[in-house]
Amino acid sequence: MKKLLSMVPIVLLLTFFAFSQAEKVPGPAFKDVLSLKSVGNPVISPCGKHILFTMRQPDWEKNRYDTEIWLYRDGDEPFQLTQTKEGSSSSPSWSPDGKWIAFTANRDKNEQIYLINPMGGEAFKLTDHKEGVNYYQWSPSGSHIAFVEMP
């Protein structure tokens, strides 16, 4: 028994040595993990054939993450719908008739509501609220949008 107990430290030492000499499995670098794009906020169109979603990715030059809105049309490849130069676009929603897409963007100083046609074109600013917009909702008819200002 004494001989067996004296062997335990040697076995533990050899086990530790074996694990320390084993080849390390390479994994992704920290920057690679931070560079992964993330997709979220899917919104199905009223007709059920199209999907809006957001894609977030890092902007290493400006040391921040940017989010833009993408559109998948039935049968086509998804494409980037918004292109915000200084900031992000988020919170996409379809008008009840599916003819417009509303979203928020901080293209100026504050988050505002913008509208864009899902068939393409340039977005236009719908609100110019001093404090910015925190949340918005289409009316059931689609003729109005209610919003809550930033706190």
N, CA, C and O atoms as a GROMACS GRO file, in nm:
protein
  604
    1MET      N    1   0.083  -0.119   0.000
    1MET     CA    2   0.000   0.000   0.000
    1MET      C    3   0.088   0.126   0.000
    1MET      O    4   0.059   0.223  -0.070
    2LYS      N    5   0.196   0.122   0.081
    2LYS     CA    6   0.287   0.235   0.087
    2LYS      C    7   0.350   0.262  -0.049
    2LYS      O    8   0.368   0.377  -0.088
    3LYS      N    9   0.384   0.156  -0.119
    3LYS     CA   10   0.445   0.168  -0.251
    3LYS      C   11   0.345   0.231  -0.350
    3LYS      O   12   0.383   0.313  -0.434
    4LEU      N   13   0.219   0.193  -0.340
    4LEU     CA   14   0.115   0.246  -0.427
    4LEU      C   15   0.094   0.395  -0.402
    4LEU      O   16   0.082   0.473  -0.496
    5LEU      N   17   0.090   0.435  -0.276
    5LEU     CA   18   0.073   0.577  -0.242
    5LEU      C   19   0.191   0.661  -0.287
    5LEU      O   20   0.174   0.777  -0.324
    6SER      N   21   0.310   0.605  -0.286
    6SER     CA   22   0.427   0.681  -0.330
    6SER      C   23   0.427   0.700  -0.482
    6SER      O   24   0.495   0.789  -0.533
    7MET      N   25   0.352   0.617  -0.554
    7MET     CA   26   0.344   0.628  -0.700
    7MET      C   27   0.244   0.736  -0.744
    7MET      O   28   0.254   0.785  -0.856
    8VAL      N   29   0.150   0.773  -0.660
    8VAL     CA   30   0.045   0.870  -0.696
    8VAL      C   31   0.105   1.003  -0.741
    8VAL      O   32   0.065   1.054  -0.846
    9PRO      N   33   0.199   1.063  -0.666
    9PRO     CA   34   0.255   1.191  -0.712
    9PRO      C   35   0.325   1.178  -0.848
    9PRO      O   36   0.320   1.270  -0.930
   10ILE      N   37   0.390   1.066  -0.872
   10ILE     CA   38   0.460   1.046  -0.999
   10ILE      C   39   0.359   1.036  -1.113
   10ILE      O   40   0.380   1.094  -1.220
   11VAL      N   41   0.251   0.962  -1.092
   11VAL     CA   42   0.147   0.949  -1.195
   11VAL      C   43   0.083   1.085  -1.223
   11VAL      O   44   0.061   1.119  -1.339
   12LEU      N   45   0.054   1.161  -1.120
   12LEU     CA   46  -0.005   1.294  -1.138
   12LEU      C   47   0.091   1.386  -1.215
   12LEU      O   48   0.048   1.461  -1.302
   13LEU      N   49   0.220   1.380  -1.181
   13LEU     CA   50   0.319   1.461  -1.249
   13LEU      C   51   0.330   1.423  -1.397
   13LEU      O   52   0.339   1.511  -1.482
   14LEU      N   53   0.330   1.295  -1.427
   14LEU     CA   54   0.338   1.249  -1.566
   14LEU      C   55   0.211   1.288  -1.643
   14LEU      O   56   0.219   1.326  -1.760
   15THR      N   57   0.096   1.280  -1.579
   15THR     CA   58  -0.030   1.318  -1.644
   15THR      C   59  -0.028   1.467  -1.678
   15THR      O   60  -0.064   1.507  -1.788
   16PHE      N   61   0.015   1.549  -1.582
   16PHE     CA   62   0.024   1.692  -1.605
   16PHE      C   63   0.120   1.722  -1.720
   16PHE      O   64   0.090   1.805  -1.806
   17PHE      N   65   0.236   1.655  -1.721
   17PHE     CA   66   0.335   1.675  -1.826
   17PHE      C   67   0.277   1.637  -1.963
   17PHE      O   68   0.299   1.708  -2.062
   18ALA      N   69   0.205   1.526  -1.969
   18ALA     CA   70   0.146   1.479  -2.095
   18ALA      C   71   0.046   1.581  -2.148
   18ALA      O   72   0.045   1.610  -2.268
   19PHE      N   73  -0.039   1.635  -2.061
   19PHE     CA   74  -0.137   1.734  -2.105
   19PHE      C   75  -0.069   1.864  -2.147
   19PHE      O   76  -0.115   1.929  -2.241
   20SER      N   77   0.037   1.902  -2.081
   20SER     CA   78   0.103   2.027  -2.116
   20SER      C   79   0.178   2.016  -2.248
   20SER      O   80   0.200   2.117  -2.315
   21GLN      N   81   0.216   1.895  -2.288
   21GLN     CA   82   0.288   1.874  -2.414
   21GLN      C   83   0.194   1.846  -2.531
   21GLN      O   84   0.237   1.848  -2.646
   22ALA      N   85   0.067   1.821  -2.503
   22ALA     CA   86  -0.028   1.791  -2.610
   22ALA      C   87  -0.044   1.912  -2.701
   22ALA      O   88  -0.034   2.026  -2.656
   23GLU      N   89  -0.068   1.886  -2.828
   23GLU     CA   90  -0.089   1.995  -2.923
   23GLU      C   91  -0.217   2.069  -2.888
   23GLU      O   92  -0.321   2.008  -2.861
   24LYS      N   93  -0.207   2.198  -2.891
   24LYS     CA   94  -0.325   2.278  -2.862
   24LYS      C   95  -0.408   2.289  -2.990
   24LYS      O   96  -0.354   2.311  -3.098
   25VAL      N   97  -0.538   2.274  -2.976
   25VAL     CA   98  -0.628   2.287  -3.089
   25VAL      C   99  -0.647   2.435  -3.116
   25VAL      O  100  -0.691   2.509  -3.027
   26PRO      N  101  -0.616   2.480  -3.237
   26PRO     CA  102  -0.632   2.624  -3.264
   26PRO      C  103  -0.779   2.662  -3.266
   26PRO      O  104  -0.863   2.590  -3.320
   27GLY      N  105  -0.808   2.774  -3.209
   27GLY     CA  106  -0.944   2.826  -3.208
   27GLY      C  107  -0.945   2.964  -3.269
   27GLY      O  108  -0.840   3.016  -3.307
   28PRO      N  109  -1.061   3.023  -3.280
   28PRO     CA  110  -1.068   3.157  -3.339
   28PRO      C  111  -1.002   3.260  -3.247
   28PRO      O  112  -1.007   3.249  -3.125
   29ALA      N  113  -0.941   3.357  -3.308
   29ALA     CA  114  -0.882   3.467  -3.232
   29ALA      C  115  -0.994   3.554  -3.175
   29ALA      O  116  -1.106   3.553  -3.225
   30PHE      N  117  -0.961   3.628  -3.071
   30PHE     CA  118  -1.060   3.714  -3.006
   30PHE      C  119  -1.122   3.812  -3.105
   30PHE      O  120  -1.243   3.833  -3.103
   31LYS      N  121  -1.040   3.872  -3.192
   31LYS     CA  122  -1.092   3.967  -3.291
   31LYS      C  123  -1.184   3.897  -3.390
   31LYS      O  124  -1.281   3.957  -3.437
   32ASP      N  125  -1.155   3.771  -3.423
   32ASP     CA  126  -1.242   3.696  -3.513
   32ASP      C  127  -1.381   3.677  -3.454
   32ASP      O  128  -1.482   3.689  -3.524
   33VAL      N  129  -1.385   3.650  -3.326
   33VAL     CA  130  -1.515   3.633  -3.259
   33VAL      C  131  -1.591   3.765  -3.257
   33VAL      O  132  -1.711   3.768  -3.283
   34LEU      N  133  -1.522   3.873  -3.228
   34LEU     CA  134  -1.586   4.005  -3.227
   34LEU      C  135  -1.629   4.049  -3.366
   34LEU      O  136  -1.718   4.133  -3.380
   35SER      N  137  -1.566   3.993  -3.470
   35SER     CA  138  -1.598   4.031  -3.608
   35SER      C  139  -1.717   3.957  -3.666
   35SER      O  140  -1.761   3.988  -3.777
   36LEU      N  141  -1.771   3.861  -3.593
   36LEU     CA  142  -1.885   3.787  -3.645
   36LEU      C  143  -2.005   3.880  -3.663
   36LEU      O  144  -2.034   3.964  -3.579
   37LYS      N  145  -2.074   3.862  -3.774
   37LYS     CA  146  -2.196   3.938  -3.799
   37LYS      C  147  -2.310   3.870  -3.724
   37LYS      O  148  -2.313   3.747  -3.713
   38SER      N  149  -2.403   3.949  -3.672
   38SER     CA  150  -2.519   3.890  -3.604
   38SER      C  151  -2.647   3.941  -3.670
   38SER      O  152  -2.659   4.059  -3.703
   39VAL      N  153  -2.740   3.851  -3.688
   39VAL     CA  154  -2.866   3.880  -3.753
   39VAL      C  155  -2.977   3.875  -3.649
   39VAL      O  156  -2.975   3.789  -3.561
   40GLY      N  157  -3.073   3.967  -3.659
   40GLY     CA  158  -3.182   3.968  -3.562
   40GLY      C  159  -3.303   4.044  -3.613
   40GLY      O  160  -3.306   4.091  -3.727
   41ASN      N  161  -3.400   4.056  -3.527
   41ASN     CA  162  -3.524   4.131  -3.549
   41ASN      C  163  -3.595   4.099  -3.681
   41ASN      O  164  -3.625   4.191  -3.757
   42PRO      N  165  -3.624   3.974  -3.709
   42PRO     CA  166  -3.696   3.944  -3.833
   42PRO      C  167  -3.840   3.995  -3.827
   42PRO      O  168  -3.908   3.981  -3.726
   43VAL      N  169  -3.886   4.055  -3.938
   43VAL     CA  170  -4.022   4.107  -3.947
   43VAL      C  171  -4.080   4.062  -4.081
   43VAL      O  172  -4.030   4.099  -4.187
   44ILE      N  173  -4.185   3.981  -4.075
   44ILE     CA  174  -4.248   3.928  -4.196
   44ILE      C  175  -4.345   4.031  -4.252
   44ILE      O  176  -4.418   4.097  -4.177
   45SER      N  177  -4.346   4.045  -4.384
   45SER     CA  178  -4.434   4.142  -4.450
   45SER      C  179  -4.580   4.100  -4.433
   45SER      O  180  -4.608   3.983  -4.408
   46PRO      N  181  -4.673   4.195  -4.448
   46PRO     CA  182  -4.815   4.161  -4.437
   46PRO      C  183  -4.860   4.053  -4.536
   46PRO      O  184  -4.952   3.976  -4.505
   47CYS      N  185  -4.798   4.046  -4.653
   47CYS     CA  186  -4.835   3.943  -4.751
   47CYS      C  187  -4.771   3.809  -4.719
   47CYS      O  188  -4.809   3.706  -4.776
   48GLY      N  189  -4.673   3.808  -4.627
   48GLY     CA  190  -4.607   3.684  -4.586
   48GLY      C  191  -4.496   3.636  -4.678
   48GLY      O  192  -4.445   3.525  -4.659
   49LYS      N  193  -4.458   3.716  -4.778
   49LYS     CA  194  -4.358   3.672  -4.876
   49LYS      C  195  -4.219   3.734  -4.857
   49LYS      O  196  -4.123   3.687  -4.918
   50HIS      N  197  -4.208   3.835  -4.776
   50HIS     CA  198  -4.082   3.908  -4.761
   50HIS      C  199  -4.047   3.919  -4.612
   50HIS      O  200  -4.135   3.915  -4.526
   51ILE      N  201  -3.918   3.934  -4.586
   51ILE     CA  202  -3.873   3.946  -4.447
   51ILE      C  203  -3.770   4.057  -4.435
   51ILE      O  204  -3.673   4.062  -4.511
   52LEU      N  205  -3.792   4.145  -4.341
   52LEU     CA  206  -3.693   4.245  -4.301
   52LEU      C  207  -3.613   4.186  -4.186
   52LEU      O  208  -3.668   4.113  -4.103
   53PHE      N  209  -3.485   4.217  -4.179
   53PHE     CA  210  -3.406   4.177  -4.063
   53PHE      C  211  -3.289   4.274  -4.048
   53PHE      O  212  -3.255   4.347  -4.142
   54THR      N  213  -3.228   4.275  -3.932
   54THR     CA  214  -3.113   4.361  -3.907
   54THR      C  215  -2.986   4.276  -3.907
   54THR      O  216  -2.989   4.159  -3.870
   55MET      N  217  -2.877   4.337  -3.949
   55MET     CA  218  -2.746   4.273  -3.941
   55MET      C  219  -2.650   4.369  -3.873
   55MET      O  220  -2.634   4.484  -3.913
   56ARG      N  221  -2.586   4.319  -3.768
   56ARG     CA  222  -2.492   4.399  -3.690
   56ARG      C  223  -2.351   4.348  -3.718
   56ARG      O  224  -2.325   4.228  -3.716
   57GLN      N  225  -2.258   4.443  -3.743
   57GLN     CA  226  -2.120   4.405  -3.766
   57GLN      C  227  -2.027   4.515  -3.717
   57GLN      O  228  -2.069   4.631  -3.706
   58PRO      N  229  -1.903   4.481  -3.686
   58PRO     CA  230  -1.812   4.583  -3.633
   58PRO      C  231  -1.759   4.675  -3.742
   58PRO      O  232  -1.740   4.635  -3.857
   59ASP      N  233  -1.735   4.799  -3.702
   59ASP     CA  234  -1.664   4.895  -3.785
   59ASP      C  235  -1.536   4.923  -3.709
   59ASP      O  236  -1.534   5.007  -3.619
   60TRP      N  237  -1.428   4.853  -3.745
   60TRP     CA  238  -1.303   4.862  -3.670
   60TRP      C  239  -1.239   4.999  -3.681
   60TRP      O  240  -1.174   5.044  -3.587
   61GLU      N  241  -1.256   5.067  -3.794
   61GLU     CA  242  -1.196   5.200  -3.810
   61GLU      C  243  -1.257   5.301  -3.714
   61GLU      O  244  -1.187   5.389  -3.664
   62LYS      N  245  -1.387   5.289  -3.688
   62LYS     CA  246  -1.456   5.384  -3.600
   62LYS      C  247  -1.477   5.328  -3.459
   62LYS      O  248  -1.537   5.394  -3.374
   63ASN      N  249  -1.428   5.206  -3.435
   63ASN     CA  250  -1.435   5.143  -3.303
   63ASN      C  251  -1.578   5.136  -3.250
   63ASN      O  252  -1.607   5.180  -3.138
   64ARG      N  253  -1.668   5.078  -3.331
   64ARG     CA  254  -1.808   5.065  -3.291
   64ARG      C  255  -1.873   4.954  -3.372
   64ARG      O  256  -1.815   4.900  -3.466
   65TYR      N  257  -1.993   4.921  -3.334
   65TYR     CA  258  -2.076   4.828  -3.411
   65TYR      C  259  -2.180   4.907  -3.486
   65TYR      O  260  -2.235   5.004  -3.434
   66ASP      N  261  -2.208   4.866  -3.609
   66ASP     CA  262  -2.312   4.929  -3.689
   66ASP      C  263  -2.417   4.825  -3.724
   66ASP      O  264  -2.386   4.708  -3.747
   67THR      N  265  -2.540   4.869  -3.728
   67THR     CA  266  -2.653   4.782  -3.765
   67THR      C  267  -2.722   4.842  -3.886
   67THR      O  268  -2.748   4.962  -3.891
   68GLU      N  269  -2.752   4.758  -3.983
   68GLU     CA  270  -2.825   4.800  -4.102
   68GLU      C  271  -2.942   4.704  -4.124
   68GLU      O  272  -2.945   4.594  -4.071
   69ILE      N  273  -3.037   4.749  -4.204
   69ILE     CA  274  -3.157   4.670  -4.233
   69ILE      C  275  -3.140   4.601  -4.368
   69ILE      O  276  -3.098   4.662  -4.466
   70TRP      N  277  -3.175   4.475  -4.370
   70TRP     CA  278  -3.168   4.393  -4.490
   70TRP      C  279  -3.309   4.347  -4.525
   70TRP      O  280  -3.396   4.340  -4.439
   71LEU      N  281  -3.330   4.316  -4.653
   71LEU     CA  282  -3.460   4.270  -4.701
   71LEU      C  283  -3.443   4.142  -4.782
   71LEU      O  284  -3.359   4.134  -4.872
   72TYR      N  285  -3.523   4.044  -4.748
   72TYR     CA  286  -3.532   3.921  -4.826
   72TYR      C  287  -3.666   3.924  -4.897
   72TYR      O  288  -3.771   3.927  -4.833
   73ARG      N  289  -3.661   3.922  -5.030
   73ARG     CA  290  -3.784   3.912  -5.109
   73ARG      C  291  -3.796   3.769  -5.157
   73ARG      O  292  -3.697   3.708  -5.197
   74ASP      N  293  -3.914   3.716  -5.153
   74ASP     CA  294  -3.941   3.578  -5.192
   74ASP      C  295  -3.873   3.545  -5.325
   74ASP      O  296  -3.903   3.606  -5.428
   75GLY      N  297  -3.782   3.448  -5.323
   75GLY     CA  298  -3.715   3.402  -5.444
   75GLY      C  299  -3.586   3.475  -5.478
   75GLY      O  300  -3.516   3.434  -5.570
   76ASP      N  301  -3.552   3.582  -5.407
   76ASP     CA  302  -3.430   3.659  -5.435
   76ASP      C  303  -3.329   3.643  -5.322
   76ASP      O  304  -3.361   3.592  -5.214
   77GLU      N  305  -3.210   3.688  -5.347
   77GLU     CA  306  -3.107   3.693  -5.243
   77GLU      C  307  -3.136   3.810  -5.151
   77GLU      O  308  -3.183   3.914  -5.198
   78PRO      N  309  -3.109   3.798  -5.021
   78PRO     CA  310  -3.124   3.914  -4.932
   78PRO      C  311  -3.030   4.026  -4.975
   78PRO      O  312  -2.920   4.001  -5.025
   79PHE      N  313  -3.073   4.150  -4.955
   79PHE     CA  314  -2.987   4.264  -4.988
   79PHE      C  315  -3.000   4.370  -4.880
   79PHE      O  316  -3.101   4.379  -4.810
   80GLN      N  317  -2.895   4.450  -4.868
   80GLN     CA  318  -2.893   4.557  -4.769
   80GLN      C  319  -2.983   4.670  -4.816
   80GLN      O  320  -2.962   4.726  -4.923
   81LEU      N  321  -3.082   4.703  -4.735
   81LEU     CA  322  -3.180   4.806  -4.770
   81LEU      C  323  -3.134   4.945  -4.727
   81LEU      O  324  -3.157   5.042  -4.799
   82THR      N  325  -3.072   4.955  -4.611
   82THR     CA  326  -3.028   5.085  -4.560
   82THR      C  327  -2.876   5.094  -4.562
   82THR      O  328  -2.806   4.994  -4.553
   83GLN      N  329  -2.828   5.216  -4.573
   83GLN     CA  330  -2.684   5.243  -4.570
   83GLN      C  331  -2.665   5.371  -4.491
   83GLN      O  332  -2.667   5.480  -4.548
   84THR      N  333  -2.646   5.358  -4.362
   84THR     CA  334  -2.630   5.474  -4.275
   84THR      C  335  -2.482   5.503  -4.259
   84THR      O  336  -2.409   5.421  -4.204
   85LYS      N  337  -2.437   5.618  -4.307
   85LYS     CA  338  -2.294   5.650  -4.307
   85LYS      C  339  -2.239   5.672  -4.167
   85LYS      O  340  -2.133   5.620  -4.133
   86GLU      N  341  -2.309   5.746  -4.088
   86GLU     CA  342  -2.264   5.777  -3.952
   86GLU      C  343  -2.367   5.728  -3.852
   86GLU      O  344  -2.448   5.808  -3.804
   87GLY      N  345  -2.367   5.601  -3.820
   87GLY     CA  346  -2.462   5.548  -3.723
   87GLY      C  347  -2.524   5.419  -3.772
   87GLY      O  348  -2.467   5.349  -3.856
   88SER      N  349  -2.640   5.389  -3.718
   88SER     CA  350  -2.706   5.263  -3.748
   88SER      C  351  -2.853   5.284  -3.782
   88SER      O  352  -2.912   5.388  -3.752
   89SER      N  353  -2.909   5.183  -3.845
   89SER     CA  354  -3.053   5.177  -3.871
   89SER      C  355  -3.107   5.054  -3.801
   89SER      O  356  -3.042   4.949  -3.801
   90SER      N  357  -3.225   5.066  -3.740
   90SER     CA  358  -3.279   4.952  -3.666
   90SER      C  359  -3.431   4.963  -3.657
   90SER      O  360  -3.491   5.053  -3.715
   91SER      N  361  -3.491   4.871  -3.585
   91SER     CA  362  -3.635   4.869  -3.559
   91SER      C  363  -3.721   4.875  -3.685
   91SER      O  364  -3.811   4.958  -3.693
   92PRO      N  365  -3.695   4.789  -3.782
   92PRO     CA  366  -3.776   4.795  -3.904
   92PRO      C  367  -3.918   4.745  -3.880
   92PRO      O  368  -3.941   4.656  -3.798
   93SER      N  369  -4.014   4.802  -3.955
   93SER     CA  370  -4.152   4.753  -3.950
   93SER      C  371  -4.222   4.787  -4.081
   93SER      O  372  -4.196   4.890  -4.144
   94TRP      N  373  -4.310   4.697  -4.121
   94TRP     CA  374  -4.389   4.715  -4.243
   94TRP      C  375  -4.511   4.800  -4.214
   94TRP      O  376  -4.570   4.791  -4.106
   95SER      N  377  -4.550   4.881  -4.309
   95SER     CA  378  -4.680   4.947  -4.298
   95SER      C  379  -4.786   4.838  -4.312
   95SER      O  380  -4.758   4.734  -4.372
   96PRO      N  381  -4.906   4.858  -4.258
   96PRO     CA  382  -5.009   4.753  -4.265
   96PRO      C  383  -5.041   4.706  -4.408
   96PRO      O  384  -5.081   4.591  -4.428
   97ASP      N  385  -5.025   4.795  -4.507
   97ASP     CA  386  -5.052   4.754  -4.645
   97ASP      C  387  -4.926   4.700  -4.716
   97ASP      O  388  -4.935   4.656  -4.830
   98GLY      N  389  -4.811   4.703  -4.649
   98GLY     CA  390  -4.687   4.652  -4.706
   98GLY      C  391  -4.621   4.742  -4.808
   98GLY      O  392  -4.526   4.700  -4.875
   99LYS      N  393  -4.668   4.865  -4.823
   99LYS     CA  394  -4.614   4.956  -4.924
   99LYS      C  395  -4.496   5.039  -4.874
   99LYS      O  396  -4.424   5.099  -4.954
  100TRP      N  397  -4.477   5.045  -4.742
  100TRP     CA  398  -4.369   5.123  -4.683
  100TRP      C  399  -4.300   5.045  -4.572
  100TRP      O  400  -4.358   4.956  -4.510
  101ILE      N  401  -4.177   5.081  -4.550
  101ILE     CA  402  -4.101   5.027  -4.438
  101ILE      C  403  -4.057   5.146  -4.354
  101ILE      O  404  -3.996   5.240  -4.404
  102ALA      N  405  -4.089   5.141  -4.226
  102ALA     CA  406  -4.042   5.243  -4.133
  102ALA      C  407  -3.924   5.183  -4.055
  102ALA      O  408  -3.918   5.062  -4.034
  103PHE      N  409  -3.834   5.268  -4.013
  103PHE     CA  410  -3.722   5.225  -3.930
  103PHE      C  411  -3.668   5.347  -3.856
  103PHE      O  412  -3.700   5.460  -3.890
  104THR      N  413  -3.588   5.322  -3.755
  104THR     CA  414  -3.524   5.431  -3.684
  104THR      C  415  -3.376   5.432  -3.723
  104THR      O  416  -3.316   5.329  -3.748
  105ALA      N  417  -3.321   5.552  -3.726
  105ALA     CA  418  -3.179   5.568  -3.758
  105ALA      C  419  -3.126   5.693  -3.690
  105ALA      O  420  -3.199   5.790  -3.670
  106ASN      N  421  -3.000   5.689  -3.654
  106ASN     CA  422  -2.936   5.807  -3.595
  106ASN      C  423  -2.842   5.868  -3.698
  106ASN      O  424  -2.720   5.874  -3.678
  107ARG      N  425  -2.899   5.913  -3.808
  107ARG     CA  426  -2.820   5.970  -3.917
  107ARG      C  427  -2.774   6.112  -3.885
  107ARG      O  428  -2.674   6.159  -3.940
  108ASP      N  429  -2.846   6.178  -3.797
  108ASP     CA  430  -2.803   6.311  -3.752
  108ASP      C  431  -2.757   6.296  -3.608
  108ASP      O  432  -2.675   6.210  -3.576
  109LYS      N  433  -2.809   6.380  -3.522
  109LYS     CA  434  -2.772   6.371  -3.380
  109LYS      C  435  -2.855   6.268  -3.304
  109LYS      O  436  -2.802   6.196  -3.220
  110ASN      N  437  -2.983   6.260  -3.333
  110ASN     CA  438  -3.075   6.176  -3.256
  110ASN      C  439  -3.143   6.072  -3.344
  110ASN      O  440  -3.150   6.086  -3.466
  111GLU      N  441  -3.191   5.970  -3.280
  111GLU     CA  442  -3.268   5.864  -3.347
  111GLU      C  443  -3.400   5.921  -3.398
  111GLU      O  444  -3.476   5.980  -3.321
  112GLN      N  445  -3.427   5.905  -3.527
  112GLN     CA  446  -3.550   5.954  -3.588
  112GLN      C  447  -3.615   5.842  -3.669
  112GLN      O  448  -3.552   5.740  -3.695
  113ILE      N  449  -3.740   5.862  -3.708
  113ILE     CA  450  -3.810   5.764  -3.791
  113ILE      C  451  -3.790   5.801  -3.938
  113ILE      O  452  -3.804   5.917  -3.977
  114TYR      N  453  -3.759   5.700  -4.019
  114TYR     CA  454  -3.743   5.715  -4.163
  114TYR      C  455  -3.838   5.619  -4.232
  114TYR      O  456  -3.878   5.517  -4.176
  115LEU      N  457  -3.875   5.653  -4.354
  115LEU     CA  458  -3.956   5.566  -4.439
  115LEU      C  459  -3.881   5.536  -4.568
  115LEU      O  460  -3.809   5.621  -4.621
  116ILE      N  461  -3.898   5.413  -4.617
  116ILE     CA  462  -3.838   5.374  -4.744
  116ILE      C  463  -3.935   5.280  -4.816
  116ILE      O  464  -4.007   5.203  -4.752
  117ASN      N  465  -3.935   5.288  -4.946
  117ASN     CA  466  -4.018   5.200  -5.027
  117ASN      C  467  -3.947   5.064  -5.038
  117ASN      O  468  -3.828   5.061  -5.068
  118PRO      N  469  -4.016   4.953  -5.014
  118PRO     CA  470  -3.949   4.822  -5.021
  118PRO      C  471  -3.901   4.786  -5.161
  118PRO      O  472  -3.822   4.693  -5.177
  119MET      N  473  -3.947   4.858  -5.263
  119MET     CA  474  -3.900   4.832  -5.399
  119MET      C  475  -3.770   4.905  -5.429
  119MET      O  476  -3.710   4.885  -5.534
  120GLY      N  477  -3.726   4.990  -5.336
  120GLY     CA  478  -3.599   5.061  -5.353
  120GLY      C  479  -3.617   5.210  -5.344
  120GLY      O  480  -3.727   5.261  -5.323
  121GLY      N  481  -3.507   5.280  -5.361
  121GLY     CA  482  -3.509   5.425  -5.352
  121GLY      C  483  -3.443   5.472  -5.225
  121GLY      O  484  -3.391   5.392  -5.146
  122GLU      N  485  -3.446   5.601  -5.206
  122GLU     CA  486  -3.382   5.662  -5.090
  122GLU      C  487  -3.483   5.676  -4.976
  122GLU      O  488  -3.600   5.707  -4.999
  123ALA      N  489  -3.437   5.655  -4.854
  123ALA     CA  490  -3.522   5.674  -4.736
  123ALA      C  491  -3.538   5.824  -4.712
  123ALA      O  492  -3.449   5.903  -4.742
  124PHE      N  493  -3.653   5.861  -4.658
  124PHE     CA  494  -3.671   6.001  -4.619
  124PHE      C  495  -3.709   6.008  -4.472
  124PHE      O  496  -3.774   5.919  -4.417
  125LYS      N  497  -3.666   6.117  -4.412
  125LYS     CA  498  -3.688   6.139  -4.269
  125LYS      C  499  -3.833   6.177  -4.246
  125LYS      O  500  -3.884   6.271  -4.307
  126LEU      N  501  -3.899   6.104  -4.156
  126LEU     CA  502  -4.038   6.131  -4.123
  126LEU      C  503  -4.051   6.222  -4.002
  126LEU      O  504  -4.139   6.308  -3.998
  127THR      N  505  -3.964   6.205  -3.903
  127THR     CA  506  -3.970   6.287  -3.782
  127THR      C  507  -3.843   6.370  -3.769
  127THR      O  508  -3.738   6.337  -3.825
  128ASP      N  509  -3.856   6.477  -3.694
  128ASP     CA  510  -3.741   6.561  -3.661
  128ASP      C  511  -3.762   6.609  -3.518
  128ASP      O  512  -3.767   6.728  -3.489
  129HIS      N  513  -3.774   6.513  -3.430
  129HIS     CA  514  -3.803   6.542  -3.290
  129HIS      C  515  -3.674   6.578  -3.218
  129HIS      O  516  -3.573   6.510  -3.231
  130LYS      N  517  -3.679   6.685  -3.142
  130LYS     CA  518  -3.561   6.739  -3.074
  130LYS      C  519  -3.489   6.635  -2.987
  130LYS      O  520  -3.366   6.627  -2.988
  131GLU      N  521  -3.565   6.558  -2.913
  131GLU     CA  522  -3.505   6.460  -2.821
  131GLU      C  523  -3.478   6.325  -2.887
  131GLU      O  524  -3.408   6.241  -2.829
  132GLY      N  525  -3.531   6.303  -3.005
  132GLY     CA  526  -3.514   6.173  -3.071
  132GLY      C  527  -3.630   6.081  -3.039
  132GLY      O  528  -3.708   6.107  -2.948
  133VAL      N  529  -3.641   5.974  -3.115
  133VAL     CA  530  -3.750   5.878  -3.103
  133VAL      C  531  -3.699   5.750  -3.037
  133VAL      O  532  -3.595   5.697  -3.074
  134ASN      N  533  -3.774   5.702  -2.939
  134ASN     CA  534  -3.737   5.581  -2.868
  134ASN      C  535  -3.812   5.459  -2.921
  134ASN      O  536  -3.755   5.350  -2.932
  135TYR      N  537  -3.940   5.477  -2.952
  135TYR     CA  538  -4.025   5.366  -2.996
  135TYR      C  539  -4.135   5.423  -3.085
  135TYR      O  540  -4.180   5.536  -3.065
  136TYR      N  541  -4.179   5.344  -3.184
  136TYR     CA  542  -4.288   5.389  -3.270
  136TYR      C  543  -4.377   5.271  -3.305
  136TYR      O  544  -4.339   5.155  -3.290
  137GLN      N  545  -4.498   5.302  -3.353
  137GLN     CA  546  -4.594   5.198  -3.392
  137GLN      C  547  -4.687   5.254  -3.500
  137GLN      O  548  -4.738   5.365  -3.489
  138TRP      N  549  -4.706   5.174  -3.607
  138TRP     CA  550  -4.801   5.211  -3.711
  138TRP      C  551  -4.943   5.204  -3.656
  138TRP      O  552  -4.972   5.120  -3.571
  139SER      N  553  -5.032   5.290  -3.703
  139SER     CA  554  -5.175   5.278  -3.671
  139SER      C  555  -5.228   5.162  -3.756
  139SER      O  556  -5.168   5.128  -3.858
  140PRO      N  557  -5.340   5.101  -3.716
  140PRO     CA  558  -5.395   4.988  -3.794
  140PRO      C  559  -5.423   5.024  -3.940
  140PRO      O  560  -5.412   4.938  -4.028
  141SER      N  561  -5.460   5.149  -3.967
  141SER     CA  562  -5.489   5.189  -4.106
  141SER      C  563  -5.361   5.218  -4.184
  141SER      O  564  -5.362   5.219  -4.307
  142GLY      N  565  -5.250   5.241  -4.113
  142GLY     CA  566  -5.124   5.276  -4.178
  142GLY      C  567  -5.112   5.422  -4.213
  142GLY      O  568  -5.013   5.463  -4.274
  143SER      N  569  -5.211   5.503  -4.176
  143SER     CA  570  -5.208   5.645  -4.210
  143SER      C  571  -5.135   5.730  -4.105
  143SER      O  572  -5.108   5.847  -4.130
  144HIS      N  573  -5.105   5.672  -3.990
  144HIS     CA  574  -5.037   5.745  -3.882
  144HIS      C  575  -4.931   5.656  -3.819
  144HIS      O  576  -4.937   5.533  -3.825
  145ILE      N  577  -4.834   5.722  -3.757
  145ILE     CA  578  -4.735   5.653  -3.675
  145ILE      C  579  -4.728   5.726  -3.543
  145ILE      O  580  -4.705   5.847  -3.539
  146ALA      N  581  -4.748   5.653  -3.436
  146ALA     CA  582  -4.731   5.712  -3.300
  146ALA      C  583  -4.590   5.680  -3.254
  146ALA      O  584  -4.536   5.574  -3.287
  147PHE      N  585  -4.531   5.770  -3.177
  147PHE     CA  586  -4.397   5.743  -3.127
  147PHE      C  587  -4.380   5.797  -2.986
  147PHE      O  588  -4.455   5.883  -2.940
  148VAL      N  589  -4.279   5.744  -2.919
  148VAL     CA  590  -4.242   5.788  -2.784
  148VAL      C  591  -4.104   5.851  -2.795
  148VAL      O  592  -4.013   5.794  -2.858
  149GLU      N  593  -4.088   5.966  -2.735
  149GLU     CA  594  -3.958   6.036  -2.741
  149GLU      C  595  -3.857   5.971  -2.649
  149GLU      O  596  -3.892   5.897  -2.557
  150MET      N  597  -3.731   5.999  -2.674
  150MET     CA  598  -3.624   5.950  -2.590
  150MET      C  599  -3.635   6.011  -2.452
  150MET      O  600  -3.672   6.128  -2.439
  151PRO      N  601  -3.605   5.934  -2.349
  151PRO     CA  602  -3.610   5.992  -2.212
  151PRO      C  603  -3.497   6.089  -2.188
  151PRO      O  604  -3.488   6.145  -2.079
   0.00000   0.00000   0.00000
